Amino acid sequence: MLRDGKFEFYTEKDGLSSGYITAIYEDSRQTLWIGTSGGGVNQFKGKKFTHYTEKDGLSSNYIESLCGDREGNLWIGTTNGLNRFNNGQFRIFTAREGLSNQSIKSLFQDSKHNLWIGTFGGGLNRYRSGTFAYFDTGKGLSDNFVLALEEDKYGNLWIGTNRGLNCFDHQFFRHFSDGEGVPRGRVLDIYCDPGGTLWIATNDEGLARYKNGIFTPFKSTGEFADHIFYRILEDHQQNLWLSSDRGIFSVSRRRLNWYMNGSSDFIDWHHFQEGDGLKTSVCSGGFQPAGWKTSDDMIWFPTIKGIAVMDLRKPRFIVKNQPGIPNLPEETGLDYTDMEPIPHMTVVRQLPVHIEKVVADNSAYNPRSHFKLPPHRKDRILFTAIDYAPPGNIVFKYRLLGYDKKWTRSTNRKSVAYLDLPAGEYEFKVLARQSDGTWSYEGDSCFFP
């Protein structure tokens, strides 16, 4: 069987010095820099990889962070010091030059040209005018293990640590407590969107949002919340892309806000795994930046077996009215928000959906036959969808007309039970969503009194 993989994938066979990728960064010259675990730094330009290792002057072959500055330098954080690379030459900074710790997990240059250095055990360092200053728990930081750095629209520095989230206004640190709704544990990435909202990726509690001074965790969203998220990127269609320990997610930022504002009952996301072209669903995290959206509209994520690349330039669209597919009536449960153009998806075929059987107490009924159910019973309706994608990627919507007031979405079960339905006539309808994010148009239904 051949499938249209949505991701391209680069491995050691393509020229990478190591398959375990840690950090990815694009500089101002549109050159891509790739940090590896054990293989040093790789430069990717013109479809060719060039390697830099300890033999070339790098302090360590184990790369933990990458960052460029406005002077054209590439800064490389390793397990054994900080490196500055320019014109083919490395300069190494260690404890001798003022670093508080030589394991550099995160790097970030702010709008005032300060280089911020998050260390694994030595707190936060600032490099300015050739001098290092350091900030640790004794100066207000919640933890000395710093994993993520980001600047908001007001110029405040946000710091993700092993023990929660901090905000630094360049005078004082503020550590947010559990009572404020902030995620506990390790904060692996922080993203400030164009509107100033912060999105926070965590190791223990999935994704969280900070908007208008309020933290909102996405704890009650089922599968979407039950992941370790490593990196948050946004494309030109306002979709957030999140790498995780179990694949890559794409979700509309607008839909997330609708859900948290109570305008939507669920979050509709797209989950990419091996069946979508990934060599592995295990992405890399705990490094910065653990993924990058390049200037040519491609999204790059590091994994433990290479680099996963989504090309958003490919003409893959879901359209509202395709040839041969009629307009959807309102009762199907699909509205225009379900059919928005999404550049990384395509409708290939309809997904067959079938109601398998209806069970009332201990008796089974063929949904294709004419049957009547007895009163005072427990009814159970079983349904399925035929798709050769991983079954965990199929999402169902169902509704019992005459009883349910709205459609219900299900990701972890293919049956629904009703207890003591009142006398009357009912029609059960079910739809399925393909693994590529498109809803089946026909679905299936059965009628019974």
RODO-2510 file (C-alpha; in nm, 4 decimals, decimal comma):
residues 449
     n   res          X          Y          Z
     1     m     0,0000     0,0000     0,0000
     2     l     0,1271     0,3470    -0,0895
     3     r     0,0132     0,6537     0,1032
     4     d     0,0628     1,0210     0,0271
     5     g     0,2947     1,1192     0,3108
     6     k     0,2361     1,4747     0,4204
     7     f     0,5853     1,5126     0,5687
     8     e     0,9262     1,4962     0,4107
     9     f     1,1943     1,3431     0,6278
    10     y     1,5720     1,3888     0,6415
    11     t     1,7926     1,1222     0,8000
    12     e     2,1591     1,0289     0,8131
    13     k     2,1176     0,8767     0,4657
    14     d     2,0531     1,2292     0,3380
    15     g     2,3721     1,3648     0,4937
    16     l     2,2889     1,4432     0,8565
    17     s     2,5782     1,3741     1,0920
    18     s     2,3398     1,2210     1,3494
    19     g     1,9777     1,1090     1,3481
    20     y     1,9034     1,2486     1,6937
    21     i     1,8149     1,6109     1,6237
    22     t     1,7870     1,8613     1,9080
    23     a     1,7541     2,2207     1,7848
    24     i     1,6779     2,3928     1,4513
    25     y     1,7342     2,7598     1,3659
    26     e     1,7280     2,9689     1,0448
    27     d     1,9559     3,2718     1,0294
    28     s     1,9056     3,6025     0,8449
    29     r     2,0757     3,4595     0,5343
    30     q     1,8141     3,1804     0,5104
    31     t     2,0705     2,9224     0,6151
    32     l     1,9346     2,6448     0,8339
    33     w     2,1366     2,5309     1,1348
    34     i     2,0676     2,1934     1,2921
    35     g     2,1906     2,0814     1,6307
    36     t     2,2403     1,7119     1,6949
    37     s     2,3107     1,4884     1,9904
    38     g     2,6615     1,3595     1,9269
    39     g     2,7086     1,4850     1,5703
    40     g     2,7788     1,8522     1,6289
    41     v     2,6145     2,1255     1,4206
    42     n     2,4895     2,0766     1,0651
    43     q     2,4513     2,3583     0,8148
    44     f     2,1826     2,3023     0,5505
    45     k     2,1987     2,5146     0,2403
    46     g     2,1376     2,4324    -0,1237
    47     k     2,0070     2,0869    -0,0294
    48     k     2,3493     2,0029     0,1144
    49     f     2,4559     1,9323     0,4735
    50     t     2,7884     2,0602     0,6091
    51     h     2,9081     1,9353     0,9482
    52     y     3,0931     2,1197     1,2261
    53     t     3,2228     1,9188     1,5222
    54     e     3,4853     1,9302     1,7950
    55     k     3,7466     1,8775     1,5255
    56     d     3,6533     2,2204     1,3864
    57     g     3,6731     2,3935     1,7242
    58     l     3,3266     2,3294     1,8685
    59     s     3,3304     2,2820     2,2468
    60     s     3,1103     1,9693     2,2327
    61     n     2,9300     1,7557     1,9757
    62     y     2,6185     1,7512     2,1945
    63     i     2,4121     2,0562     2,0954
    64     e     2,1356     2,1844     2,3224
    65     s     2,0429     2,5282     2,1829
    66     l     2,0904     2,7627     1,8871
    67     c     2,0396     3,1365     1,8385
    68     g     2,1517     3,4116     1,6027
    69     d     2,2162     3,7738     1,6921
    70     r     2,1844     4,0978     1,4970
    71     e     2,5571     4,1092     1,4310
    72     g     2,5386     3,7890     1,2258
    73     n     2,6869     3,5576     1,4890
    74     l     2,5516     3,2098     1,5479
    75     w     2,5419     3,1148     1,9158
    76     i     2,5566     2,7453     1,9972
    77     g     2,4797     2,6056     2,3400
    78     t     2,6292     2,2680     2,4216
    79     t     2,6734     2,0391     2,7188
    80     n     3,0200     2,1884     2,7607
    81     g     2,9974     2,5613     2,7124
    82     l     2,8714     2,8368     2,4846
    83     n     3,0084     2,8870     2,1328
    84     r     3,0033     3,1898     1,9041
    85     f     3,0452     3,1070     1,5362
    86     n     3,1302     3,3595     1,2662
    87     n     3,3323     3,3472     0,9445
    88     g     3,4127     2,9807     1,0002
    89     q     3,5657     3,0395     1,3449
    90     f     3,4448     2,9271     1,6882
    91     r     3,4995     3,1157     2,0118
    92     i     3,4181     2,9208     2,3288
    93     f     3,2784     3,0711     2,6516
    94     t     3,2910     2,8672     2,9712
    95     a     3,2986     2,9289     3,3460
    96     r     3,6327     3,1038     3,2980
    97     e     3,4577     3,3803     3,1018
    98     g     3,1769     3,4111     3,3568
    99     l     2,9162     3,1472     3,2713
   100     s     2,7417     3,0127     3,5792
   101     n     2,7033     2,6662     3,4215
   102     q     2,8379     2,5097     3,1013
   103     s     2,5247     2,3146     3,0029
   104     i     2,3292     2,5620     2,7860
   105     k     1,9648     2,4565     2,7342
   106     s     1,8173     2,7771     2,5887
   107     l     1,9342     3,0902     2,4058
   108     f     1,7438     3,4063     2,3150
   109     q     1,8300     3,7592     2,2033
   110     d     1,5748     4,0180     2,3128
   111     s     1,4708     4,3471     2,1514
   112     k     1,7414     4,5330     2,3473
   113     h     2,0136     4,3102     2,2011
   114     n     2,0736     4,1231     2,5275
   115     l     2,1688     3,7589     2,4811
   116     w     1,9932     3,5448     2,7425
   117     i     2,1419     3,2075     2,8288
   118     g     1,9410     2,9445     3,0134
   119     t     2,1594     2,6905     3,1857
   120     f     2,0835     2,3493     3,3273
   121     g     2,1588     2,4067     3,6918
   122     g     2,3180     2,7527     3,6942
   123     g     2,0107     2,9692     3,6448
   124     l     1,9871     3,2457     3,3849
   125     n     2,2807     3,4356     3,2347
   126     r     2,2778     3,7628     3,0412
   127     y     2,5533     3,8509     2,7979
   128     r     2,5867     4,2197     2,7133
   129     s     2,8864     4,4267     2,5988
   130     g     3,1221     4,1346     2,6539
   131     t     3,0151     4,0782     3,0156
   132     f     2,8108     3,8010     3,1799
   133     a     2,5588     3,8638     3,4582
   134     y     2,3696     3,5802     3,6244
   135     f     2,0341     3,5381     3,7959
   136     d     1,9459     3,2398     4,0106
   137     t     1,7009     3,1375     4,2834
   138     g     1,8761     3,3724     4,5247
   139     k     1,7717     3,6625     4,3009
   140     g     1,4093     3,5545     4,2585
   141     l     1,4139     3,2859     3,9889
   142     s     1,1940     2,9869     4,0779
   143     d     1,4474     2,7273     3,9612
   144     n     1,8038     2,7137     3,8307
   145     f     1,7176     2,4779     3,5428
   146     v     1,6072     2,7072     3,2570
   147     l     1,4536     2,5406     2,9492
   148     a     1,2673     2,8106     2,7523
   149     l     1,2923     3,1858     2,6896
   150     e     1,0545     3,4276     2,5130
   151     e     0,9831     3,8023     2,5043
   152     d     0,6292     3,9437     2,5109
   153     k     0,5046     4,2574     2,3339
   154     y     0,5868     4,4704     2,6402
   155     g     0,9517     4,3641     2,6463
   156     n     0,9158     4,1335     2,9473
   157     l     1,1236     3,8164     2,9454
   158     w     0,9355     3,4915     3,0132
   159     i     1,1357     3,2036     3,1524
   160     g     1,0318     2,8384     3,1534
   161     t     1,2044     2,6252     3,4151
   162     n     1,1902     2,2795     3,5687
   163     r     0,9609     2,4297     3,8327
   164     g     0,7152     2,6495     3,6535
   165     l     0,6998     2,9838     3,4780
   166     n     0,8668     3,3162     3,5555
   167     c     0,8357     3,6691     3,4173
   168     f     1,1225     3,9176     3,4394
   169     d     1,0583     4,2891     3,3798
   170     h     1,4360     4,3544     3,3869
   171     q     1,4125     4,4512     3,7540
   172     f     1,2197     4,1811     3,9363
   173     f     1,1198     3,8190     3,8816
   174     r     0,7612     3,7080     3,9231
   175     h     0,6980     3,3387     3,9782
   176     f     0,3427     3,2270     3,9048
   177     s     0,1914     2,9866     4,1551
   178     d    -0,0360     2,6860     4,1069
   179     g    -0,3292     2,8817     4,2447
   180     e    -0,3117     3,1191     3,9463
   181     g    -0,3727     2,8336     3,7044
   182     v    -0,0192     2,8214     3,5685
   183     p     0,1016     2,4739     3,4680
   184     r     0,3233     2,3035     3,7203
   185     g     0,6496     2,1280     3,6449
   186     r     0,8677     2,1713     3,3405
   187     v     0,7875     2,4463     3,0897
   188     l     0,9444     2,3390     2,7598
   189     d     0,8431     2,6207     2,5248
   190     i     0,6747     2,9636     2,5287
   191     y     0,5249     3,1318     2,2222
   192     c     0,3917     3,4895     2,2053
   193     d     0,1419     3,5198     1,9181
   194     p     0,0882     3,8413     1,7157
   195     g    -0,1908     3,9504     1,9499
   196     g     0,0283     3,9202     2,2591
   197     t    -0,1247     3,5980     2,3940
   198     l     0,1249     3,3522     2,5391
   199     w     0,1035     2,9803     2,4615
   200     i     0,2912     2,7527     2,6990
   201     a     0,4083     2,3972     2,6246
   202     t     0,4663     2,1775     2,9287
   203     n     0,5951     1,8374     3,0221
   204     d     0,3176     1,7519     3,2687
   205     e    -0,0001     1,9372     3,1699
   206     g    -0,0044     1,9718     2,7919
   207     l    -0,0784     2,3176     2,6532
   208     a    -0,1792     2,6336     2,8397
   209     r    -0,2771     2,9874     2,7404
   210     y    -0,2007     3,3190     2,9134
   211     k    -0,4331     3,5948     2,7984
   212     n    -0,5410     3,9180     2,9682
   213     g    -0,3672     3,8152     3,2888
   214     i    -0,5428     3,4759     3,3116
   215     f    -0,3915     3,1288     3,2686
   216     t    -0,6123     2,8684     3,1026
   217     p    -0,4850     2,5087     3,0876
   218     f    -0,6271     2,2703     2,8286
   219     k    -0,6768     1,9867     3,0747
   220     s    -1,0240     1,8727     2,9728
   221     t    -0,9645     1,8149     2,6037
   222     g    -0,8984     1,4410     2,6065
   223     e    -0,6228     1,3215     2,3773
   224     f    -0,5094     1,6732     2,2910
   225     a    -0,4147     1,7475     2,6543
   226     d    -0,2548     1,4100     2,7270
   227     h     0,0806     1,4829     2,5648
   228     i     0,4198     1,6304     2,6372
   229     f     0,4462     1,9304     2,4045
   230     y     0,7938     2,0440     2,3053
   231     r     0,7538     2,3288     2,0588
   232     i     0,4836     2,5718     1,9399
   233     l     0,4977     2,7254     1,5908
   234     e     0,2387     2,9236     1,3933
   235     d     0,1817     2,9232     1,0173
   236     h     0,0362     3,1941     0,7923
   237     q    -0,3152     3,0479     0,8340
   238     q    -0,3031     3,1001     1,2140
   239     n    -0,2671     2,7291     1,2787
   240     l    -0,0508     2,6290     1,5737
   241     w     0,1871     2,3386     1,5170
   242     l     0,2943     2,1446     1,8235
   243     s     0,5573     1,8734     1,8418
   244     s     0,5081     1,6103     2,1086
   245     d     0,6224     1,2747     2,2380
   246     r     0,3535     1,1082     2,0252
   247     g     0,3503     1,2896     1,6954
   248     i     0,2826     1,6380     1,5618
   249     f    -0,0426     1,8309     1,6086
   250     s    -0,1916     2,1119     1,4039
   251     v    -0,4799     2,3120     1,5483
   252     s    -0,6385     2,6447     1,4631
   253     r    -0,5427     2,9139     1,7108
   254     r    -0,8843     3,0691     1,6561
   255     r    -1,0541     2,7386     1,7405
   256     l    -0,8546     2,7116     2,0626
   257     n    -0,9722     3,0578     2,1634
   258     w    -1,3322     2,9712     2,0714
   259     y    -1,3126     2,6652     2,2927
   260     m    -1,1740     2,8545     2,5904
   261     n    -1,4309     3,1330     2,5431
   262     g    -1,7165     2,8803     2,5482
   263     s    -1,8085     2,9310     2,1807
   264     s    -1,7202     2,5706     2,0899
   265     d    -1,7748     2,2408     2,2704
   266     f    -1,4557     2,0724     2,1522
   267     i    -1,1187     2,1291     1,9897
   268     d    -1,0794     1,9949     1,6372
   269     w    -0,7154     1,9129     1,5740
   270     h    -0,5072     1,7162     1,3246
   271     h    -0,2700     1,4516     1,4554
   272     f     0,0213     1,3376     1,2380
   273     q     0,2065     1,0115     1,3018
   274     e     0,3995     0,7460     1,1065
   275     g     0,1154     0,7005     0,8565
   276     d     0,1620     1,0629     0,7492
   277     g     0,5272     1,0279     0,6489
   278     l     0,7023     1,0484     0,9865
   279     k     0,9795     0,7958     1,0460
   280     t     0,8951     0,8201     1,4147
   281     s     0,6272     0,9882     1,6244
   282     v     0,8785     1,0745     1,8969
   283     c     0,9902     1,4345     1,8525
   284     s     1,2809     1,5882     2,0423
   285     g     1,2271     1,8403     2,3195
   286     g     1,3815     2,0187     2,6118
   287     f     1,6080     2,2100     2,3714
   288     q     1,5647     2,5538     2,2154
   289     p     1,4454     2,6000     1,9521
   290     a     1,2962     2,2519     1,9062
   291     g     1,1566     2,3413     1,5643
   292     w     1,1444     2,6299     1,3195
   293     k     0,9194     2,7854     1,0543
   294     t     1,1494     2,8985     0,7761
   295     s     1,1133     3,2032     0,5547
   296     d     1,0081     2,9826     0,2603
   297     d     0,7003     2,8640     0,4523
   298     m     0,8224     2,5248     0,5667
   299     i     0,7965     2,3858     0,9184
   300     w     1,0881     2,1803     1,0541
   301     f     1,0664     1,9617     1,3638
   302     p     1,3493     1,7589     1,5209
   303     t     1,2922     1,3934     1,6083
   304     i     1,5035     1,1132     1,7447
   305     k     1,5427     0,9710     1,3924
   306     g     1,5898     1,2816     1,1790
   307     i     1,4026     1,5948     1,0721
   308     a     1,0322     1,6075     0,9847
   309     v     0,9411     1,8800     0,7342
   310     m     0,5943     2,0045     0,6379
   311     d     0,5904     2,2109     0,3191
   312     l     0,3000     2,4540     0,3506
   313     r     0,3470     2,5716    -0,0070
   314     k     0,1964     2,2540    -0,1506
   315     p    -0,1523     2,3180    -0,2927
   316     r    -0,3507     2,0986    -0,0549
   317     f    -0,6850     2,2515     0,0252
   318     i    -1,0220     2,1533     0,1640
   319     v    -1,2836     2,3402    -0,0366
   320     k    -1,6466     2,4035     0,0520
   321     n    -1,7979     2,2706    -0,2700
   322     q    -1,6079     2,0130    -0,4694
   323     p    -1,7237     1,8721    -0,8050
   324     g    -1,9738     1,5922    -0,7492
   325     i    -2,0229     1,6704    -0,3797
   326     p    -2,3508     1,8451    -0,2990
   327     n    -2,3886     2,1312    -0,0566
   328     l    -2,4206     2,0039     0,2953
   329     p    -2,7616     2,0473     0,4583
   330     e    -2,7648     2,1933     0,8053
   331     e    -2,8787     1,8703     0,9692
   332     t    -2,5523     1,6942     0,8801
   333     g    -2,3872     1,8811     1,1633
   334     l    -2,1141     2,0259     0,9459
   335     d    -2,0847     2,4014     0,9379
   336     y    -1,8524     2,6298     0,7470
   337     t    -1,5957     2,6255     1,0268
   338     d    -1,5501     2,2546     0,9523
   339     m    -1,4657     2,3364     0,5905
   340     e    -1,2156     2,6192     0,6214
   341     p    -0,9235     2,6128     0,3764
   342     i    -0,6338     2,4326     0,5431
   343     p    -0,3191     2,4355     0,3295
   344     h    -0,1712     2,1077     0,4513
   345     m    -0,4805     1,8912     0,3882
   346     t    -0,6528     1,7425     0,0852
   347     v    -0,9758     1,5557     0,0154
   348     v    -0,8841     1,2329    -0,1638
   349     r    -1,1942     1,0182    -0,1190
   350     q    -1,4989     0,9734     0,0969
   351     l    -1,4534     0,7681     0,4103
   352     p    -1,7066     0,4827     0,4391
   353     v    -1,8967     0,4970     0,7689
   354     h    -2,1153     0,2083     0,8797
   355     i    -2,3560     0,1426     1,1635
   356     e    -2,2771    -0,2200     1,2435
   357     k    -2,5657    -0,3162     1,4702
   358     v    -2,8150    -0,1991     1,7279
   359     v    -2,8323    -0,3892     2,0566
   360     a    -3,1331    -0,3630     2,2892
   361     d    -3,0670    -0,5492     2,6141
   362     n    -2,9385    -0,8855     2,4870
   363     s    -3,0944    -0,8756     2,1391
   364     a    -2,9130    -0,7515     1,8278
   365     y    -3,0853    -0,5864     1,5306
   366     n    -2,9674    -0,5306     1,1748
   367     p    -2,9682    -0,1538     1,1130
   368     r    -3,0587    -0,2197     0,7461
   369     s    -3,3813    -0,4003     0,8387
   370     h    -3,7149    -0,2728     0,9661
   371     f    -3,7228    -0,3266     1,3398
   372     k    -3,9004    -0,1964     1,6458
   373     l    -3,7366    -0,1800     1,9865
   374     p    -3,9164    -0,2864     2,3039
   375     p    -3,9686    -0,0344     2,5867
   376     h    -3,7672    -0,0084     2,9112
   377     r    -3,4345    -0,1244     2,7806
   378     k    -3,0756    -0,0175     2,7360
   379     d    -2,9999     0,0518     2,3704
   380     r    -2,6472     0,0412     2,2321
   381     i    -2,5510     0,1448     1,8777
   382     l    -2,2183     0,0314     1,7332
   383     f    -2,0532     0,2027     1,4365
   384     t    -1,7193     0,2026     1,2561
   385     a    -1,5250     0,3584     0,9690
   386     i    -1,3117     0,1836     0,7084
   387     d    -0,9781     0,3567     0,6768
   388     y    -0,6244     0,2248     0,6468
   389     a    -0,4834     0,4994     0,8640
   390     p    -0,4012     0,4427     1,2320
   391     p    -0,7422     0,3882     1,3989
   392     g    -0,6631     0,6339     1,6773
   393     n    -0,6764     0,9163     1,4213
   394     i    -1,0420     0,8610     1,3283
   395     v    -1,2903     1,0966     1,4952
   396     f    -1,6676     1,0402     1,4957
   397     k    -1,9662     1,2706     1,5318
   398     y    -2,3034     1,1212     1,6157
   399     r    -2,6530     1,2353     1,7032
   400     l    -2,9861     1,0657     1,7808
   401     l    -3,2468     1,2863     1,6141
   402     g    -3,5501     1,3158     1,8349
   403     y    -3,3410     1,2886     2,1526
   404     d    -2,9961     1,4543     2,1322
   405     k    -3,0001     1,8328     2,1153
   406     k    -2,6600     1,8526     1,9479
   407     w    -2,3888     1,6450     1,7888
   408     t    -2,1410     1,4587     2,0101
   409     r    -1,7784     1,4099     1,9154
   410     s    -1,5950     1,0872     2,0023
   411     t    -1,2310     0,9871     1,9627
   412     n    -1,1935     0,6866     2,1913
   413     r    -1,5077     0,4776     2,1340
   414     k    -1,7181     0,3507     1,8452
   415     s    -2,0466     0,2963     2,0233
   416     v    -2,3049     0,4915     2,2184
   417     a    -2,5609     0,3744     2,4760
   418     y    -2,9043     0,5182     2,5570
   419     l    -3,1027     0,4144     2,8647
   420     d    -3,4854     0,4046     2,8679
   421     l    -3,5570     0,6138     2,5614
   422     p    -3,9115     0,7566     2,5672
   423     a    -4,1610     0,6135     2,3182
   424     g    -4,1238     0,7770     1,9795
   425     e    -3,9489     0,7630     1,6434
   426     y    -3,5744     0,8119     1,6210
   427     e    -3,3013     0,8396     1,3601
   428     f    -2,9371     0,7839     1,4503
   429     k    -2,6747     0,9562     1,2340
   430     v    -2,2962     0,9189     1,2440
   431     l    -2,0121     1,0911     1,0575
   432     a    -1,6391     1,0192     1,0594
   433     r    -1,3339     1,2342     1,0076
   434     q    -1,0467     1,0995     0,8049
   435     s    -0,6964     1,0929     0,9444
   436     d    -0,6140     1,3887     0,7171
   437     g    -0,8765     1,6045     0,8864
   438     t    -1,1692     1,5912     0,6407
   439     w    -1,5198     1,4819     0,7379
   440     s    -1,7048     1,2149     0,5426
   441     y    -1,9972     1,3680     0,3584
   442     e    -2,2385     1,0726     0,3474
   443     g    -2,2018     0,9088     0,6883
   444     d    -2,4591     0,6486     0,7879
   445     s    -2,7960     0,6468     0,9577
   446     c    -3,0675     0,4130     1,0766
   447     f    -3,4332     0,4728     1,1660
   448     f    -3,6248     0,2891     1,4366
   449     p    -3,9437     0,3350     1,6429
***
